Amino acid sequence: MPDNVTTEAAKKLKTVPAVAGYKVSLVELIMILMLVGLVFVFFFGLRQLKVDKTNEAIAQTKFEASVPTFQKLIDAMETYRKNDPFGDYPAAIEELNLGSVDNADFKFEYSFDNLTITATTKAAFGKADIKVIYNMNDKSYTVEDPAPEKKPTVKDEWLPQE
């Protein structure tokens, strides 16, 4: 009886028409998976790029809002220097009588030894401890970022040009 069953099954297999579908080879399957992967990489990559650009625009707006404070400090320092009998800058920022110059995003400090005004970002900026330094002698800005790979950051092209 088992011989009968196997021969009948074999006959049925021979008489069953070929499957109408298309067989997918391994190479084609790999190509399809690669294309799907590329679509996901571009989709999520572009989505992240939009988020990064938005965060960068917010950071730039916050920085540009602090530039007038920098300019106010620089102008007050130069005025003080012109009126000083020895032609020196003030020893401390409090001598300028400007009140509090700090804001929600930046803390401003002055160093008489280096003749620099330093604005240090606070956590409200999006990342703390980025330093934007204005050198009174060179009349130039520099940016010191402890972790430049982490966003947001202050870009050199945002700095005022004199």
N, CA, C and O of each residue as an XYZ file, in Angstrom:
648
protein
N       0.782     -1.184      0.000
C       0.000      0.000      0.000
C       0.840      1.271      0.000
O       0.481      2.225     -0.691
N       1.914      1.325      0.725
C       2.706      2.535      0.682
C       3.235      2.804     -0.705
O       3.382      3.968     -1.078
N       3.533      1.771     -1.497
C       4.012      2.020     -2.856
C       2.934      2.679     -3.697
O       3.208      3.566     -4.505
N       1.724      2.236     -3.497
C       0.593      2.797     -4.216
C       0.433      4.280     -3.911
O       0.191      5.074     -4.820
N       0.562      4.658     -2.665
C       0.359      6.051     -2.254
C       1.433      6.925     -2.859
O       1.140      8.006     -3.369
N       2.656      6.479     -2.809
C       3.725      7.311     -3.347
C       3.629      7.453     -4.852
O       3.934      8.520     -5.384
N       3.216      6.414     -5.551
C       3.100      6.544     -6.998
C       1.919      7.412     -7.374
O       1.980      8.125     -8.375
N       0.853      7.375     -6.608
C      -0.289      8.246     -6.895
C       0.076      9.702     -6.640
O      -0.308     10.580     -7.412
N       0.812      9.965     -5.565
C       1.235     11.336     -5.263
C       2.171     11.850     -6.338
O       2.111     13.019     -6.721
N       3.031     10.978     -6.819
C       3.949     11.379     -7.878
C       3.192     11.694     -9.151
O       3.525     12.646     -9.857
N       2.159     10.889     -9.454
C       1.358     11.160    -10.646
C       0.645     12.499    -10.524
O       0.559     13.256    -11.491
N       0.133     12.786     -9.326
C      -0.568     14.057     -9.128
C       0.390     15.231     -9.306
O       0.025     16.257     -9.881
N       1.603     15.076     -8.815
C       2.587     16.150     -8.960
C       2.918     16.393    -10.420
O       3.114     17.535    -10.837
N       2.980     15.336    -11.185
C       3.292     15.497    -12.605
C       2.142     16.147    -13.345
O       2.354     16.868    -14.320
N       0.928     15.896    -12.891
C      -0.215     16.436    -13.609
C      -0.595     17.835    -13.142
O      -1.327     18.537    -13.839
N      -0.104     18.257    -11.959
C      -0.416     19.600    -11.467
C       0.353     20.599    -12.314
O       1.560     20.455    -12.509
N      -0.344     21.614    -12.818
C       0.364     22.592    -13.652
C       1.361     23.394    -12.824
O       1.212     23.507    -11.608
N       2.372     23.947    -13.477
C       3.411     24.741    -12.807
C       2.774     25.950    -12.134
O       1.764     26.476    -12.601
N       3.372     26.379    -11.043
C       2.852     27.520    -10.310
C       2.912     28.739    -11.221
O       3.920     28.985    -11.885
N       1.844     29.483    -11.244
C       1.755     30.621    -12.145
C       2.636     31.776    -11.677
O       2.950     32.655    -12.480
N       3.047     31.807    -10.406
C       3.860     32.900     -9.871
C       5.299     32.841    -10.340
O       5.728     31.900    -11.009
N       6.029     33.879     -9.966
C       7.420     34.004    -10.372
C       8.292     33.701     -9.169
O       8.039     34.218     -8.081
N       9.291     32.892     -9.336
C      10.211     32.581     -8.255
C      11.225     33.717     -8.132
O      11.779     34.176     -9.131
N      11.462     34.166     -6.895
C      12.400     35.241     -6.631
C      13.737     34.618     -6.256
O      13.824     33.802     -5.338
N      14.760     35.009     -6.971
C      16.079     34.455     -6.681
C      16.691     35.211     -5.495
O      16.188     36.263     -5.100
N      17.741     34.689     -4.951
C      18.410     35.278     -3.802
C      18.976     36.658     -4.148
O      18.912     37.575     -3.329
N      19.519     36.807     -5.338
C      20.091     38.084     -5.765
C      18.993     39.151     -5.849
O      19.186     40.286     -5.411
N      17.856     38.781     -6.409
C      16.752     39.737     -6.511
C      16.227     40.122     -5.136
O      15.886     41.282     -4.902
N      16.161     39.163     -4.231
C      15.702     39.430     -2.882
C      16.660     40.398     -2.168
O      16.218     41.305     -1.463
N      17.951     40.203     -2.352
C      18.941     41.107     -1.757
C      18.804     42.510     -2.347
O      18.896     43.501     -1.621
N      18.587     42.596     -3.644
C      18.413     43.908     -4.292
C      17.181     44.623     -3.746
O      17.227     45.828     -3.495
N      16.095     43.904     -3.563
C      14.868     44.502     -3.028
C      15.114     45.006     -1.608
O      14.689     46.108     -1.262
N      15.789     44.219     -0.792
C      16.083     44.633      0.574
C      17.005     45.859      0.607
O      16.845     46.735      1.457
N      17.956     45.915     -0.308
C      18.841     47.086     -0.378
C      18.062     48.332     -0.753
O      18.287     49.396     -0.177
N      17.151     48.219     -1.707
C      16.345     49.376     -2.102
C      15.458     49.842     -0.958
O      15.330     51.044     -0.721
N      14.854     48.914     -0.257
C      14.028     49.280      0.893
C      14.901     49.958      1.955
O      14.484     50.948      2.557
N      16.081     49.443      2.181
C      17.005     50.050      3.140
C      17.402     51.461      2.738
O      17.467     52.351      3.585
N      17.667     51.673      1.461
C      18.011     53.016      0.987
C      16.862     53.990      1.192
O      17.076     55.135      1.590
N      15.659     53.542      0.926
C      14.493     54.408      1.129
C      14.414     54.817      2.599
O      14.197     55.990      2.903
N      14.587     53.865      3.505
C      14.533     54.191      4.924
C      15.675     55.110      5.332
O      15.467     56.029      6.125
N      16.867     54.887      4.815
C      18.007     55.738      5.163
C      17.747     57.172      4.718
O      17.980     58.106      5.486
N      17.274     57.357      3.502
C      17.005     58.708      3.023
C      15.836     59.339      3.749
O      15.890     60.523      4.081
N      14.793     58.591      4.003
C      13.610     59.132      4.674
C      13.970     59.628      6.069
O      13.693     60.777      6.416
N      14.589     58.759      6.869
C      14.926     59.156      8.229
C      16.081     60.146      8.256
O      16.136     60.993      9.147
N      16.994     60.062      7.315
C      18.091     61.023      7.235
C      17.597     62.419      6.927
O      18.032     63.386      7.552
N      16.695     62.535      5.971
C      16.142     63.849      5.635
C      15.280     64.396      6.766
O      15.247     65.602      7.006
N      14.598     63.515      7.443
C      13.780     63.928      8.576
C      14.672     64.492      9.683
O      14.350     65.524     10.271
N      15.783     63.825      9.967
C      16.717     64.311     10.983
C      17.367     65.615     10.536
O      17.620     66.496     11.358
N      17.637     65.745      9.241
C      18.222     66.974      8.719
C      17.291     68.163      8.957
O      17.751     69.250      9.306
N      15.988     67.961      8.771
C      15.016     69.030      9.030
C      15.029     69.427     10.500
O      14.985     70.613     10.827
N      15.090     68.445     11.378
C      15.122     68.723     12.817
C      16.387     69.498     13.164
O      16.331     70.463     13.926
N      17.530     69.084     12.612
C      18.799     69.767     12.884
C      18.780     71.206     12.379
O      19.271     72.109     13.056
N      18.218     71.422     11.199
C      18.149     72.784     10.650
C      17.252     73.674     11.503
O      17.553     74.850     11.708
N      16.162     73.121     11.996
C      15.269     73.885     12.864
C      15.972     74.266     14.154
O      15.884     75.412     14.595
N      16.674     73.309     14.767
C      17.410     73.591     16.002
C      18.522     74.603     15.766
O      18.785     75.449     16.620
N      19.173     74.520     14.613
C      20.230     75.474     14.277
C      19.662     76.878     14.107
O      20.278     77.853     14.538
N      18.501     76.985     13.488
C      17.871     78.294     13.305
C      17.485     78.904     14.655
O      17.620     80.111     14.855
N      17.011     78.075     15.568
C      16.663     78.560     16.908
C      17.916     79.044     17.627
O      17.903     80.104     18.252
N      19.000     78.273     17.541
C      20.261     78.657     18.180
C      20.796     79.961     17.583
O      21.297     80.819     18.310
N      20.690     80.108     16.274
C      21.173     81.332     15.628
C      20.353     82.537     16.090
O      20.906     83.609     16.334
N      19.050     82.364     16.209
C      18.195     83.452     16.675
C      18.558     83.855     18.103
O      18.622     85.041     18.425
N      18.794     82.856     18.952
C      19.183     83.155     20.337
C      20.531     83.862     20.391
O      20.716     84.786     21.183
N      21.473     83.433     19.554
C      22.777     84.090     19.544
C      22.675     85.519     19.034
O      23.254     86.435     19.619
N      21.944     85.709     17.955
C      21.804     87.049     17.386
C      21.110     88.000     18.354
O      21.329     89.210     18.305
N      20.268     87.451     19.237
C      19.620     88.293     20.247
C      20.623     88.772     21.298
O      20.384     89.782     21.960
N      21.733     88.065     21.458
C      22.735     88.467     22.447
C      23.809     89.388     21.869
O      24.580     89.980     22.624
N      23.871     89.515     20.565
C      24.892     90.360     19.929
C      24.766     91.824     20.368
O      25.796     92.458     20.599
N      23.553     92.399     20.495
C      23.483     93.789     20.984
C      24.074     93.962     22.387
O      24.632     95.016     22.691
N      23.958     92.948     23.237
C      24.557     93.021     24.570
C      26.076     93.062     24.449
O      26.740     93.835     25.141
N      26.622     92.231     23.571
C      28.065     92.281     23.310
C      28.465     93.690     22.869
O      29.427     94.259     23.384
N      27.729     94.239     21.925
C      28.069     95.553     21.391
C      27.939     96.632     22.458
O      28.746     97.560     22.512
N      26.916     96.505     23.312
C      26.738     97.463     24.404
C      27.946     97.411     25.352
O      28.442     98.449     25.789
N      28.408     96.206     25.661
C      29.579     96.066     26.533
C      30.836     96.641     25.874
O      31.617     97.342     26.519
N      31.021     96.344     24.605
C      32.209     96.836     23.884
C      32.202     98.361     23.838
O      33.221     98.999     24.104
N      31.050     98.944     23.500
C      30.954    100.405     23.436
C      31.204    101.044     24.800
O      31.883    102.067     24.896
N      30.657    100.440     25.853
C      30.863    100.978     27.199
C      32.331    100.866     27.600
O      32.864    101.763     28.253
N      32.986     99.777     27.216
C      34.417     99.613     27.518
C      35.242    100.683     26.806
O      36.136    101.281     27.406
N      34.947    100.922     25.546
C      35.702    101.931     24.786
C      35.448    103.336     25.328
O      36.372    104.147     25.390
N      34.230    103.629     25.713
C      33.911    104.932     26.303
C      34.658    105.115     27.624
O      35.203    106.184     27.900
N      34.674    104.063     28.426
C      35.405    104.115     29.693
C      36.888    104.374     29.447
O      37.515    105.179     30.135
N      37.423    103.692     28.476
C      38.858    103.831     28.161
C      39.184    105.266     27.713
O      40.211    105.824     28.098
N      38.299    105.854     26.898
C      38.537    107.222     26.422
C      38.489    108.233     27.559
O      39.204    109.234     27.538
N      37.643    107.970     28.551
C      37.489    108.901     29.675
C      38.460    108.628     30.819
O      38.576    109.450     31.728
N      39.147    107.515     30.796
C      40.083    107.166     31.864
C      41.365    107.976     31.701
O      41.894    108.070     30.594
N      41.872    108.564     32.786
C      43.100    109.380     32.658
C      44.330    108.577     32.217
O      45.267    109.136     31.647
N      44.323    107.262     32.483
C      45.461    106.431     32.083
C      45.187    105.656     30.791
O      46.060    104.939     30.301
N      44.006    105.796     30.254
C      43.653    105.100     29.014
C      43.459    103.604     29.182
O      43.665    102.834     28.244
N      43.057    103.190     30.394
C      42.845    101.765     30.666
C      41.370    101.397     30.572
O      40.473    102.232     30.693
N      41.170    100.110     30.351
C      39.828     99.556     30.420
C      39.466     99.354     31.883
O      40.357     99.343     32.733
N      38.192     99.194     32.203
C      37.808     98.985     33.607
C      38.367     97.673     34.145
O      38.656     96.745     33.389
N      38.513     97.617     35.470
C      39.037     96.409     36.105
C      37.959     95.339     36.222
O      38.259     94.146     36.240
N      36.707     95.768     36.300
C      35.591     94.821     36.417
C      34.410     95.349     35.618
O      34.296     96.549     35.365
N      33.556     94.456     35.236
C      32.397     94.821     34.418
C      31.405     95.688     35.202
O      30.626     96.437     34.612
N      31.439     95.581     36.536
C      30.525     96.352     37.378
C      30.823     97.850     37.331
O      29.932     98.657     37.594
N      32.052     98.236     37.003
C      32.429     99.644     36.914
C      31.700    100.375     35.791
O      31.650    101.605     35.781
N      31.146     99.640     34.864
C      30.456    100.258     33.732
C      29.043    100.703     34.084
O      28.431    101.461     33.332
N      28.514    100.243     35.222
C      27.161    100.593     35.691
C      26.090    100.275     34.647
O      25.204    101.089     34.385
N      26.180     99.106     34.066
C      25.190     98.681     33.075
C      24.095     97.810     33.681
O      23.141     97.444     32.994
N      24.224     97.484     34.940
C      23.267     96.574     35.562
C      23.592     95.144     35.158
O      24.733     94.824     34.823
N      22.598     94.306     35.192
C      22.806     92.908     34.821
C      22.770     92.775     33.300
O      21.781     93.137     32.663
N      23.831     92.265     32.735
C      23.891     92.087     31.283
C      23.591     90.646     30.889
O      23.433     90.341     29.707
N      23.512     89.759     31.884
C      23.207     88.351     31.592
C      21.763     88.222     31.120
O      20.900     89.019     31.489
N      21.518     87.212     30.303
C      20.155     86.916     29.883
C      19.888     85.425     30.081
O      20.710     84.726     30.673
N      18.775     84.940     29.603
C      18.390     83.539     29.832
C      19.337     82.565     29.134
O      19.486     81.428     29.582
N      19.976     82.991     28.049
C      20.800     82.082     27.254
C      22.304     82.255     27.475
O      23.069     81.317     27.253
N      22.736     83.441     27.908
C      24.169     83.729     28.022
C      24.506     84.402     29.345
O      23.724     85.179     29.894
N      25.689     84.076     29.832
C      26.265     84.732     31.007
C      27.515     85.460     30.521
O      28.403     84.846     29.929
N      27.584     86.755     30.767
C      28.706     87.566     30.291
C      29.712     87.787     31.416
O      29.342     88.063     32.557
N      30.998     87.660     31.067
C      32.092     87.874     32.004
C      33.162     88.714     31.312
O      33.269     88.738     30.086
N      33.947     89.398     32.137
C      35.022     90.243     31.614
C      36.311     89.899     32.344
O      36.313     89.721     33.562
N      37.399     89.807     31.606
C      38.706     89.539     32.193
C      39.626     90.716     31.882
O      39.955     90.969     30.723
N      40.039     91.435     32.930
C      40.936     92.572     32.745
C      42.324     92.107     32.334
O      43.010     92.784     31.569
N      42.742     90.940     32.847
C      44.079     90.422     32.535
C      44.243     90.132     31.045
O      45.282     90.439     30.461
N      43.230     89.548     30.439
C      43.293     89.187     29.010
C      42.599     90.205     28.124
O      42.693     90.135     26.899
N      41.900     91.154     28.742
C      41.066     92.129     28.012
C      40.099     91.404     27.063
O      40.062     91.660     25.859
N      39.329     90.503     27.650
C      38.349     89.748     26.868
C      36.980     89.813     27.527
O      36.858     89.857     28.751
N      35.965     89.819     26.694
C      34.576     89.679     27.137
C      34.140     88.292     26.691
O      34.250     87.941     25.516
N      33.649     87.515     27.636
C      33.264     86.132     27.339
C      31.781     85.946     27.613
O      31.291     86.263     28.697
N      31.078     85.431     26.622
C      29.676     85.048     26.790
C      29.632     83.523     26.818
O      30.021     82.865     25.853
N      29.158     82.972     27.924
C      29.085     81.525     28.091
C      27.620     81.108     28.025
O      26.771     81.675     28.713
N      27.334     80.108     27.189
C      25.944     79.677     27.043
C      25.470     78.948     28.289
O      26.233     78.273     28.980
N      24.180     79.113     28.547
C      23.521     78.397     29.634
C      22.734     77.241     29.032
O      22.660     77.101     27.811
N      22.151     76.418     29.887
C      21.378     75.265     29.423
C      20.174     75.693     28.579
O      19.738     74.940     27.708
N      19.639     76.873     28.818
C      18.480     77.357     28.054
C      18.818     77.562     26.575
O      17.925     77.552     25.727
N      20.079     77.743     26.272
C      20.496     77.896     24.870
C      20.316     76.599     24.094
O      20.122     76.609     22.878
N      20.380     75.498     24.805
C      20.292     74.192     24.161
C      21.507     73.351     24.476
O      21.460     72.122     24.424
N      22.589     74.018     24.801
C      23.819     73.343     25.215
C      24.631     74.349     26.029
O      24.856     75.477     25.592
N      25.061     73.934     27.198
C      25.790     74.835     28.089
C      27.291     74.807     27.788
O      27.805     73.878     27.165
N      27.966     75.849     28.247
C      29.429     75.969     28.259
C      30.086     76.232     26.913
O      31.283     75.982     26.768
N      29.358     76.722     25.933
C      29.992     77.226     24.712
C      30.429     78.653     25.027
O      29.641     79.447     25.540
N      31.666     78.975     24.725
C      32.184     80.307     25.031
C      32.418     81.086     23.745
O      33.105     80.627     22.832
N      31.827     82.279     23.698
C      32.086     83.221     22.612
C      32.914     84.329     23.238
O      32.459     85.029     24.142
N      34.142     84.477     22.741
C      35.103     85.381     23.372
C      35.420     86.542     22.423
O      35.754     86.338     21.256
N      35.307     87.764     22.954
C      35.693     88.949     22.191
C      36.980     89.498     22.806
O      37.018     89.810     23.996
N      38.018     89.613     22.006
C      39.300     90.131     22.452
C      39.343     91.628     22.150
O      39.223     92.034     20.995
N      39.513     92.444     23.184
C      39.496     93.900     23.016
C      40.723     94.394     22.238
O      40.625     95.382     21.510
N      41.864     93.732     22.378
C      43.067     94.158     21.662
C      42.953     93.882     20.172
O      43.210     94.759     19.347
N      42.566     92.655     19.829
C      42.481     92.263     18.416
C      41.171     92.678     17.765
O      41.052     92.698     16.540
N      40.188     93.010     18.598
C      38.841     93.312     18.121
C      38.311     92.154     17.262
O      37.808     92.343     16.154
N      38.449     90.956     17.825
C      38.026     89.758     17.103
C      37.288     88.799     18.036
O      37.479     88.802     19.252
N      36.449     87.991     17.426
C      35.681     86.984     18.149
C      36.274     85.604     17.915
O      36.813     85.317     16.847
N      36.165     84.755     18.930
C      36.491     83.339     18.791
C      35.420     82.536     19.530
O      34.760     83.032     20.443
N      35.270     81.288     19.108
C      34.293     80.394     19.732
C      35.034     79.182     20.271
O      35.830     78.563     19.565
N      34.765     78.847     21.527
C      35.321     77.646     22.137
C      34.154     76.751     22.536
O      33.377     77.075     23.434
N      34.051     75.632     21.853
C      32.973     74.674     22.117
C      33.603     73.386     22.640
O      34.373     72.751     21.918
N      33.296     72.979     23.882
C      33.916     71.767     24.422
C      33.493     70.487     23.699
O      34.223     69.496     23.718
N      32.327     70.502     23.068
C      31.842     69.320     22.332
C      31.215     69.782     21.013
O      29.990     69.837     20.901
N      32.043     70.114     20.012
C      31.489     70.669     18.766
C      30.654     69.677     17.964
O      29.862     70.088     17.115
N      30.814     68.380     18.216
C      30.025     67.402     17.463
C      28.577     67.339     17.950
O      27.702     66.854     17.232
N      28.321     67.825     19.161
C      26.968     67.825     19.720
C      26.285     69.135     19.353
O      26.870     70.209     19.494
N      25.061     69.044     18.887
C      24.308     70.222     18.480
C      23.506     70.736     19.657
O      23.192     69.950     20.551
N      23.158     72.013     19.707
C      23.524     73.102     18.813
C      24.892     73.670     19.177
O      25.428     73.405     20.253
N      25.429     74.437     18.279
C      26.696     75.105     18.521
C      26.629     76.507     17.925
O      25.675     76.837     17.220
N      27.621     77.320     18.199
C      27.704     78.668     17.628
C      28.670     78.596     16.464
O      29.821     78.188     16.623
N      28.204     78.988     15.308
C      29.040     78.939     14.105
C      29.795     80.251     13.918
O      29.327     81.317     14.318
N      30.956     80.153     13.310
C      31.793     81.341     13.076
C      31.109     82.360     12.179
O      31.320     83.562     12.343
N      30.301     81.909     11.246
C      29.647     82.867     10.338
C      28.557     83.682     11.013
O      28.074     84.657     10.437
N      28.159     83.304     12.225
C      27.170     84.096     12.973
C      27.815     85.267     13.694
O      27.125     86.203     14.098
N      29.126     85.226     13.859
C      29.822     86.254     14.609
C      29.806     87.585     13.863
O      29.954     87.604     12.642
N      29.628     88.701     14.578
C      29.626     90.002     13.911
C      30.983     90.296     13.273
O      32.030     89.960     13.827
N      30.947     90.914     12.127
C      32.176     91.309     11.424
C      32.418     92.786     11.672
O      31.499     93.601     11.588
N      33.656     93.123     11.978
C      33.986     94.529     12.239
C      34.689     95.139     11.063
O      35.044     96.317     11.100
